[in-house]
Amino acid sequence: MELKKEILGKKRKDYLEWDEFFMGIAKLSAGRSKDPNTQVGACIVGDDNRILSIGYNGAPNNFDDDLFPWNREGDPLNTKYLYVCHAERNAIGNYRGSRKDLVGAKIYVDLFPCNECAKDIVQAGIKEVIYLSDKYADSDETKASKHIFDICGVTYRQLNKQSQKVLRLSLKPDEVIKYID
């Protein structure tokens, strides 16, 4: 049966591209973080564009986050840095399927991964990192991350500027996502 174009109707033209969609999931996941200064989310996607796992930065499982040190400065044992689990590590750890499903996957993340997360990404077999911000590009940790990725064949790219749109997301019924100029 041949379909005539005039009976097919017209589809929307302002739908989210895959990169926008998955980065949106990462950003939405960051909203679960209780860190008062830095909220980061991650979304791992298989090569078939299916979401495998998500994560955000926060306290380790079973660590009461009311007893968690959220400070940025002071005695290292009283700051978040020695305790917090980054979004990438949480996304990898949250995956409940076969680890071989992560091989060749992509990870979308707000902030370029630190060197510790870079090692986890490589160990999981993830082959591409898509990020929004590289604000710590000059830090030794980020330089090490890029070196690890380069040596291990993990590609990385910043989400292109055309895809960095501002969206209005409402959780009210019957309201649609709107692009904000």
N, C-alpha and C positions, 0 to 999 in steps of 0.2 A: 504494500500500500504506500503510495506516495503522499507525503504531507505537503500541503500548500503553505507557503510562508505566511500568508495572511490569516490563517487560522491558528498559528502558533502563539500569537501574542508577542508582546515585547517584554523582555526581562529587564530587571533593574540594571542600571549602569554604575551605580555608586556603591556596589557591594565591596566588602573587605577582600583584599588579596590575601593569599595564604600567609605571607610574612607578617602582614598587619594583624591578621587574626591570631596567629600564635604569639606574637609579641603582646597583643592585647591580653591574652590569657596569662602570660608572664606578669604583666603589669597588674592585672586583677589579683593574681596570687600574692603579689607584694603587699596588697592591702591586708593580708592576714598577719603580717609581721608586727610584733609589738615593740620593735626597736624604735625609740623616740627620735633617732636621728637619720637612720638609713633603712629604707625598705626596699628589698630586692626580691624579685620573683624569677622563677625559671620554669620553662615548659620544654619537655623533651618530646620530639616528634619523630615517628618512623618515616621511612622513605615512601610510605603510602599515604602520607599526610594524616596519620592518625595520632592523636595524643597518647603518649605512653605514660607520662608522669608529669607532675608539677611539684614545685617546692617553693619555699620562701625562707628568708633568714630568720632564725629564732633559736630558742633554747632547745637543747636535746630532748628527745622523748623522755618522759618521766621526771624531768627537771622542772620543778614548780617555778613557773616564770615570775611569780610574785617574789620568789627568793633569789631570782637571777640578777646579777649585777649588770645594769644597763648603762653604766657610766662609760664615758670615752677617755677620761683622764684619771690619773691617780695610780695607786699601787696596782700593778698588773693583775694581781689576784682579785682585785675589786673592780675590774673593768670587764666589759663584755668580750674582749678580743680573745681571751684564752678559752672561752666557753661556747660562743655562738657557733651554730651550724649554718653555713652559707646556703643560699637557695639552690645552687647547683648540686652540692653534696646531698641536700635533702631530697631533691628531685630524683637523683640516682638511687638513694637509699629507700625512697618511697615506692619505687617500682616493684611490683609484686609478680611480674611474669618471669620468663626465662631471661637471664642476663644476655643471652645471645641476641635477643630482640633489640638490644641497645646498640649493637654493632652496626655502624653505618648511619646511625640516627643523627638528628640535628638538635641542638639545644638553643633556645631563645632565652636571653637573660638581659635584664635592665643594665647591668654594670659589667664591664669586661671582667672575666674571672681572675681571681688571685692565683698564685702559683700552686697552692694546695688543691684548689678546685680543678686547676688545669690537669694535675696529676690524676685526679679522680675521673675526669672527662676522658683522658687518654686510656686509663685502665678499663673504663666501661666500653670502649670501642666507639664512642661518639666521634663523628668525623667532621662536623661543622658547628661553629659557634656563631650565632647572630646576636649582636648586642646593640644597645642604644647609646650608652655612654662609656667613654674611655677616660674618665676624669682623673684617673691615677696612672696615666700612660707613662709618666716619668718616674714612677716608683720602681724599686728593684723587683718587687713582687710581680708587677705587670710585665716588666721586661723579661723576667724569668718565664712567665706564662707564655709569652709569645715565642720565646726560644723553645720551650717544651713543645708547643703546637707545631712550630716550623719543623723541628727535627722529627716529630712523630707523625707528620702528615695530616694534621688537623687544620682545616681551613677556618678562617674567621673573617667576618665582615661586619661593618656597621650597617644597620638598617638604613636603606637609602633615604635621603631627605624627603623625597616625594611621598614616602610611606609613613613619615613621622607626622601623622595627622592628629589633630585634637578631636576626640570623639566625646559626645555626651551619651552616657549610658544611664538609662533609668531602669530601676527594678519595679516600676509600676506597670501593671498589665496594660497592654495595648499601646505602649509608647515604644517607638523604634529608636535605634541608634541614629544619632545625627552627627554629621561632620560640622565642626565649628571653624569658621575662617579666622 
